[in-house]
Amino acid sequence: MADEYFFALTLEGAKASEVWDPESKGTEEYQGGHKLIIKQALLGPEAVDGELNVIQVEAMTWKESIKIPVATLKAGGANSQVLLDLSFPDPPVTFSLIQGSGPVHIIGHHLIGGPVEEFDEMDELEEEMLDDEEGEEGVANRKRKLSVVAEDDDEEEDEEEDEGPKSKKSKTTNNTKGKGAVTKNNKGKK
């Protein structure tokens, strides 16, 4: 399970730059590593009105390192903040203010994977859960089979009940015909 921490940094001054590289600071080995998610960039109240501030990110892609602007902010207007949805799964990531003097605040989440031992335990737990689910599926299958058998028995009982009264009726009908014939004859004679 990953731990999640608040992340924030401030870029202030011309050509300001900050590097996010938690792996260079920590000695613990984490399976799942570190991940940075940036959600917002905004200008501080001290920003110069009308000054354009451009934030650039340098990060690794699948094959190479790239530098690219991710936000343009301007104080004194509607562009003093921007919502972002940037995810950086591999440190290091460098944030730079390539134009303007800020201050620019960058806000997000730092996710840290669990220590290696935890993931070994998690694998064992997942296997146990799968075994339990298979066991539950077996029970569910048995219940389904039992309900199908019970439905078949109910249908057979319904058929027997339907046949039972019909045979009684036919016997009764035969008896009634005989009696009715005798009765009719008696009435007819009177």
SERO-4910 file (N, C-alpha, C, O; in steps of 0.05 Angstrom, whole numbers):
BEGIN
 pado doro    nc1    nc2    nc3   cac1   cac2   cac3    cc1    cc2    cc3    oc1    oc2    oc3
  Met    A     17    -23      0      0      0      0     18     25      0     38     26     15
  Ala    A     11     44    -16     27     68    -19     20     89      3     -4     91     10
  Asp    A     40    103     12     35    125     31     34    150     14     48    153     -6
  Glu    A     17    169     22     13    193      6     19    217     24     10    219     47
  Tyr    A     35    236     13     43    260     28     38    284     11     39    283    -13
  Phe    A     32    306     24     29    332     11     56    341      0     76    337     13
  Phe    A     55    352    -24     80    362    -36     76    391    -44     55    398    -55
  Ala    A     96    407    -39     95    435    -47    123    446    -50    141    438    -36
  Leu    A    126    463    -70    152    477    -73    146    505    -84    125    510    -96
  Thr    A    165    523    -79    162    551    -88    186    558   -106    209    553    -98
  Leu    A    180    569   -129    201    579   -147    200    609   -145    179    621   -151
  Glu    A    222    621   -137    222    651   -134    249    661   -143    270    651   -137
  Gly    A    247    683   -159    271    695   -171    275    686   -199    266    665   -207
  Ala    A    289    702   -214    295    696   -242    310    670   -244    330    666   -230
  Lys    A    302    653   -262    315    627   -268    316    609   -243    335    593   -241
  Ala    A    297    611   -226    295    593   -202    291    564   -211    277    560   -231
  Ser    A    302    545   -196    300    517   -203    300    500   -178    315    506   -159
  Glu    A    284    479   -178    283    460   -156    282    431   -168    268    427   -188
  Val    A    296    413   -155    296    385   -164    281    368   -143    287    369   -119
  Trp    A    263    351   -153    250    331   -136    263    304   -142    261    293   -163
  Asp    A    278    294   -122    292    269   -124    294    255    -97    316    256    -85
  Pro    A    272    244    -87    272    232    -61    291    208    -59    300    201    -37
  Glu    A    296    194    -81    313    170    -80    342    178    -73    356    161    -62
  Ser    A    350    202    -79    378    210    -73    381    216    -43    403    216    -32
  Lys    A    358    221    -29    359    227     -1    355    203     17    367    202     39
  Gly    A    338    185      8    331    162     26    349    138     21    360    134      0
  Thr    A    352    122     42    367     97     40    350     72     39    359     51     31
  Glu    A    324     75     46    306     52     45    299     45     17    295     63      0
  Glu    A    297     20     11    289     11    -15    259      5    -15    249    -11      1
  Tyr    A    245     18    -33    216     15    -35    208      2    -61    217     11    -83
  Gln    A    192    -19    -60    181    -31    -84    157    -14    -91    140     -8    -74
  Gly    A    156     -5   -116    135     14   -123    147     42   -125    136     59   -138
  Gly    A    169     46   -111    184     71   -113    168     96   -105    151     95    -88
  His    A    176    118   -117    164    144   -112    149    154   -136    156    148   -159
  Lys    A    128    168   -132    112    180   -153    103    208   -145     94    212   -122
  Leu    A    105    227   -163     97    254   -157     74    261   -175     74    257   -199
  Ile    A     53    272   -163     29    281   -178     26    311   -172     23    319   -149
  Ile    A     27    327   -193     24    356   -191     -5    364   -198    -15    356   -219
  Lys    A    -18    378   -180    -46    386   -184    -51    415   -189    -71    422   -202
  Gln    A    -33    433   -180    -39    461   -183    -13    477   -183      7    470   -169
  Ala    A    -13    499   -198      8    519   -197     -5    546   -194    -24    552   -208
  Leu    A      6    563   -177     -6    590   -173     15    610   -166     36    603   -154
  Leu    A      9    635   -172     27    657   -165     21    666   -137     -1    665   -127
  Gly    A     42    673   -123     40    684    -96     30    713    -98     31    725   -119
  Pro    A     20    724    -76     10    752    -76     31    773    -82     24    795    -90
  Glu    A     57    766    -79     78    785    -84     86    787   -114    103    803   -121
  Ala    A     73    770   -131     80    770   -160     75    797   -172     56    811   -165
  Val    A     92    805   -191     90    830   -205     67    829   -225     65    811   -241
  Asp    A     49    849   -223     26    851   -241     35    852   -270     53    868   -277
  Gly    A     22    836   -287     28    836   -316     52    820   -324     57    817   -348
  Glu    A     68    811   -305     92    795   -312     84    766   -319     69    754   -304
  Leu    A     95    756   -340     89    729   -349    109    710   -335    133    715   -336
  Asn    A     99    689   -323    116    669   -309    111    642   -323     88    633   -325
  Val    A    133    630   -332    131    605   -346    145    583   -330    169    586   -324
  Ile    A    130    561   -324    142    539   -310    149    517   -329    133    509   -346
  Gln    A    174    507   -327    183    486   -344    190    461   -327    199    464   -304
  Val    A    185    438   -338    192    413   -324    212    397   -341    209    395   -366
  Glu    A    231    386   -328    250    367   -340    246    340   -327    250    338   -303
  Ala    A    239    320   -343    234    294   -332    240    273   -353    245    278   -376
  Met    A    241    248   -343    247    226   -361    221    216   -374    200    213   -361
  Thr    A    223    211   -400    201    197   -415    210    168   -416    229    160   -401
  Trp    A    197    153   -432    203    124   -434    232    120   -443    246    102   -434
  Lys    A    241    138   -461    268    134   -473    288    155   -466    312    150   -465
  Glu    A    279    180   -461    298    202   -458    288    223   -439    265    223   -431
  Ser    A    305    242   -432    298    264   -416    287    287   -434    298    292   -455
  Ile    A    266    300   -425    255    323   -440    251    347   -422    248    344   -398
  Lys    A    251    370   -435    244    395   -421    220    407   -436    220    409   -460
  Ile    A    199    414   -420    175    424   -433    161    443   -414    159    438   -390
  Pro    A    151    466   -424    134    484   -407    108    470   -400     96    457   -417
  Val    A     99    473   -375     74    461   -366     53    481   -357     30    474   -355
  Ala    A     62    506   -352     42    526   -343     53    554   -349     77    559   -347
  Thr    A     35    572   -356     40    600   -360     22    616   -342     -3    613   -343
  Leu    A     33    632   -324     17    647   -304     23    677   -307     46    685   -313
  Lys    A      2    693   -302      5    722   -304    -10    735   -281    -34    731   -278
  Ala    A      3    751   -265     -9    763   -242    -28    786   -251    -23    799   -272
  Gly    A    -48    791   -235    -67    813   -241    -89    805   -260   -103    823   -269
  Gly    A    -92    781   -267   -113    772   -285   -124    745   -278   -120    735   -256
  Ala    A   -138    733   -297   -150    707   -292   -130    685   -293   -136    662   -286
  Asn    A   -106    690   -303    -86    670   -306    -66    668   -283    -42    662   -287
  Ser    A    -75    674   -259    -56    674   -236    -54    646   -224    -37    642   -206
  Gln    A    -70    627   -233    -68    599   -224    -77    580   -246    -93    588   -263
  Val    A    -68    555   -244    -76    535   -264    -78    508   -250    -61    501   -234
  Leu    A    -99    493   -257   -102    466   -247    -87    447   -266    -90    450   -290
  Leu    A    -72    429   -255    -56    411   -271    -62    382   -263    -74    377   -241
  Asp    A    -55    364   -280    -57    335   -273    -33    321   -286    -35    308   -306
  Leu    A    -10    326   -273     15    315   -283     25    293   -264     24    296   -239
  Ser    A     34    272   -275     44    249   -260     72    243   -268     78    239   -292
  Phe    A     90    241   -248    118    235   -253    125    209   -238    130    211   -214
  Pro    A    126    186   -251    132    162   -237    161    157   -230    167    140   -214
  Asp    A    179    171   -243    207    167   -239    222    192   -233    223    211   -249
  Pro    A    234    194   -209    252    216   -203    277    214   -219    284    192   -228
  Pro    A    292    235   -223    287    262   -214    270    278   -233    268    272   -257
  Val    A    257    299   -222    241    318   -238    251    346   -230    254    352   -206
  Thr    A    257    362   -250    267    389   -245    246    409   -253    237    409   -276
  Phe    A    238    427   -234    219    448   -240    235    474   -242    251    480   -225
  Ser    A    230    489   -264    245    514   -268    226    536   -275    206    532   -288
  Leu    A    233    560   -267    219    584   -275    236    597   -297    256    610   -292
  Ile    A    228    591   -322    245    600   -345    239    629   -353    254    640   -369
  Gln    A    217    640   -344    211    668   -349    195    679   -325    178    664   -314
  Gly    A    200    703   -317    187    715   -294    203    711   -269    223    697   -269
  Ser    A    193    724   -248    207    723   -222    191    711   -200    200    708   -177
  Gly    A    166    703   -206    149    689   -186    140    708   -164    137    732   -168
  Pro    A    135    698   -140    137    670   -132    115    653   -144     92    661   -145
  Val    A    123    628   -152    104    609   -163    104    585   -144    125    574   -137
  His    A     80    578   -135     77    555   -116     66    531   -132     47    534   -147
  Ile    A     79    508   -129     71    484   -143     62    464   -121     76    459   -102
  Ile    A     38    453   -125     25    436   -104     17    409   -115      8    408   -138
  Gly    A     20    388    -99     11    362   -108     14    341    -87     11    347    -63
  His    A     18    316    -95     20    293    -77     46    277    -83     53    274   -106
  His    A     59    268    -62     82    250    -64     73    223    -54     66    220    -31
  Leu    A     73    203    -72     66    176    -65     91    159    -61    109    160    -78
  Ile    A     91    143    -40    114    126    -34    104     97    -32     86     92    -16
  Gly    A    115     79    -48    108     51    -46    118     39    -20    135     51     -6
  Gly    A    106     17    -12    114      4     13    141     -9     11    151    -14    -11
  Pro    A    154    -15     34    180    -29     34    177    -56     21    155    -67     20
  Val    A    198    -67     12    198    -92     -3    185   -115     13    170   -131      1
  Glu    A    190   -117     39    179   -138     55    148   -137     55    135   -158     53
  Glu    A    137   -113     55    108   -111     55     96   -123     30     75   -135     31
  Phe    A    110   -119      8     99   -129    -18    100   -160    -19     83   -172    -31
  Asp    A    120   -172     -6    121   -201     -5     97   -211     11     84   -231      3
  Glu    A     91   -198     33     68   -206     50     42   -201     34     23   -217     36
  Met    A     41   -180     19     17   -173      3     12   -195    -18    -11   -203    -22
  Asp    A     33   -205    -30     30   -227    -50     18   -251    -37      0   -264    -48
  Glu    A     28   -258    -12     17   -281      2    -12   -277      9    -29   -295      6
  Leu    A    -19   -252     18    -47   -246     24    -65   -249      0    -87   -259      1
  Glu    A    -55   -238    -23    -71   -240    -48    -75   -269    -56    -98   -276    -64
  Glu    A    -55   -286    -53    -58   -315    -59    -79   -327    -41    -96   -343    -50
  Glu    A    -78   -321    -15    -98   -331      4   -126   -322     -4   -145   -337     -2
  Met    A   -128   -297    -11   -154   -286    -19   -165   -300    -44   -189   -306    -45
  Leu    A   -147   -305    -63   -156   -320    -87   -165   -348    -80   -185   -357    -90
  Asp    A   -151   -361    -62   -159   -388    -53   -186   -386    -40   -204   -403    -44
  Asp    A   -190   -366    -23   -216   -362     -9   -238   -358    -30   -260   -369    -27
  Glu    A   -233   -341    -50   -253   -335    -70   -260   -360    -85   -284   -365    -91
  Glu    A   -240   -376    -92   -245   -401   -106   -262   -419    -89   -280   -433    -99
  Gly    A   -257   -420    -62   -273   -435    -44   -301   -425    -43   -320   -441    -43
  Glu    A   -305   -399    -43   -331   -387    -42   -346   -393    -68   -370   -398    -68
  Glu    A   -331   -393    -91   -344   -399   -116   -353   -428   -116   -374   -434   -127
  Gly    A   -337   -446   -105   -345   -474   -103   -370   -477    -87   -388   -492    -95
  Val    A   -372   -463    -64   -396   -464    -48   -420   -452    -64   -442   -463    -63
  Ala    A   -415   -430    -78   -436   -418    -93   -446   -437   -115   -470   -439   -121
  Asn    A   -427   -451   -128   -434   -470   -149   -451   -492   -138   -470   -501   -150
  Arg    A   -443   -502   -114   -458   -524   -101   -486   -514    -94   -506   -529    -98
  Lys    A   -489   -489    -84   -515   -478    -78   -532   -476   -103   -556   -482   -102
  Arg    A   -520   -468   -125   -534   -466   -150   -544   -493   -159   -567   -496   -167
  Lys    A   -527   -514   -157   -534   -540   -165   -557   -550   -147   -576   -562   -157
  Leu    A   -555   -545   -121   -577   -554   -103   -603   -540   -109   -624   -552   -108
  Ser    A   -602   -514   -116   -626   -500   -122   -639   -511   -148   -663   -511   -151
  Val    A   -622   -518   -168   -632   -530   -193   -646   -556   -187   -667   -562   -197
  Val    A   -633   -573   -170   -644   -599   -163   -671   -594   -148   -691   -608   -153
  Ala    A   -671   -575   -129   -696   -569   -114   -718   -560   -133   -741   -567   -130
  Glu    A   -711   -543   -153   -731   -534   -172   -742   -557   -188   -766   -559   -193
  Asp    A   -725   -576   -196   -734   -600   -211   -753   -616   -193   -773   -626   -203
  Asp    A   -746   -620   -168   -763   -634   -149   -790   -620   -146   -811   -633   -146
  Asp    A   -790   -594   -144   -815   -578   -142   -832   -582   -166   -857   -586   -164
  Glu    A   -820   -582   -190   -835   -586   -215   -847   -614   -216   -870   -617   -224
  Glu    A   -832   -634   -207   -843   -661   -207   -866   -663   -188   -886   -676   -194
  Glu    A   -864   -651   -164   -886   -651   -145   -911   -637   -156   -933   -647   -152
  Asp    A   -906   -615   -170   -929   -601   -183   -942   -619   -203   -967   -620   -205
  Glu    A   -926   -633   -219   -938   -651   -239   -954   -673   -226   -975   -680   -235
  Glu    A   -943   -684   -204   -957   -706   -189   -983   -696   -178  -1003   -710   -179
  Glu    A   -983   -671   -167  -1007   -660   -155  -1027   -655   -177  -1051   -660   -173
  Asp    A  -1018   -646   -201  -1037   -642   -223  -1048   -668   -233  -1072   -670   -239
  Glu    A  -1032   -689   -234  -1041   -715   -243  -1060   -727   -222  -1079   -740   -229
  Gly    A  -1054   -723   -197  -1070   -735   -175  -1099   -727   -177  -1116   -744   -178
  Pro    A  -1105   -702   -177  -1133   -693   -178  -1147   -702   -204  -1170   -708   -204
  Lys    A  -1132   -702   -226  -1144   -710   -252  -1153   -739   -250  -1175   -745   -259
  Ser    A  -1137   -756   -238  -1145   -784   -237  -1168   -788   -218  -1186   -804   -222
  Lys    A  -1168   -772   -196  -1191   -773   -178  -1216   -763   -192  -1237   -774   -188
  Lys    A  -1213   -742   -207  -1236   -731   -221  -1247   -751   -241  -1271   -755   -244
  Ser    A  -1229   -764   -254  -1238   -783   -274  -1252   -806   -260  -1272   -816   -270
  Lys    A  -1242   -814   -236  -1256   -835   -221  -1283   -824   -212  -1303   -838   -214
  Thr    A  -1283   -800   -202  -1308   -788   -193  -1327   -785   -216  -1351   -790   -214
  Thr    A  -1317   -776   -239  -1334   -772   -262  -1346   -799   -270  -1370   -800   -277
  Asn    A  -1330   -820   -270  -1341   -846   -276  -1362   -854   -256  -1383   -865   -264
  Asn    A  -1357   -850   -231  -1377   -857   -211  -1401   -840   -214  -1424   -849   -211
  Thr    A  -1398   -814   -220  -1420   -796   -222  -1437   -804   -246  -1462   -804   -245
  Lys    A  -1424   -812   -267  -1439   -820   -291  -1457   -844   -284  -1480   -845   -292
  Gly    A  -1445   -862   -270  -1460   -886   -262  -1483   -879   -244  -1506   -888   -248
  Lys    A  -1478   -862   -225  -1499   -854   -206  -1519   -836   -220  -1543   -838   -217
  Gly    A  -1508   -818   -236  -1525   -800   -251  -1544   -815   -269  -1567   -807   -272
  Ala    A  -1534   -836   -281  -1551   -851   -299  -1573   -865   -283  -1596   -866   -292
  Val    A  -1566   -874   -259  -1586   -887   -243  -1606   -866   -234  -1630   -872   -233
  Thr    A  -1597   -843   -226  -1614   -822   -217  -1632   -813   -239  -1656   -809   -234
  Lys    A  -1622   -809   -262  -1638   -800   -285  -1659   -821   -291  -1682   -814   -296
  Asn    A  -1651   -845   -290  -1670   -865   -296  -1692   -866   -276  -1716   -869   -282
  Asn    A  -1685   -861   -250  -1705   -861   -229  -1724   -837   -233  -1748   -840   -230
  Lys    A  -1713   -815   -241  -1729   -791   -245  -1747   -795   -269  -1770   -787   -270
  Gly    A  -1735   -806   -289  -1750   -810   -313  -1774   -828   -309  -1794   -825   -322
  Lys    A  -1772   -847   -291  -1793   -867   -286  -1815   -854   -269  -1838   -864   -271
  Lys    A  -1810   -835   -254  -1831   -823   -237  -1849   -808   -254  -1868   -796   -243
***
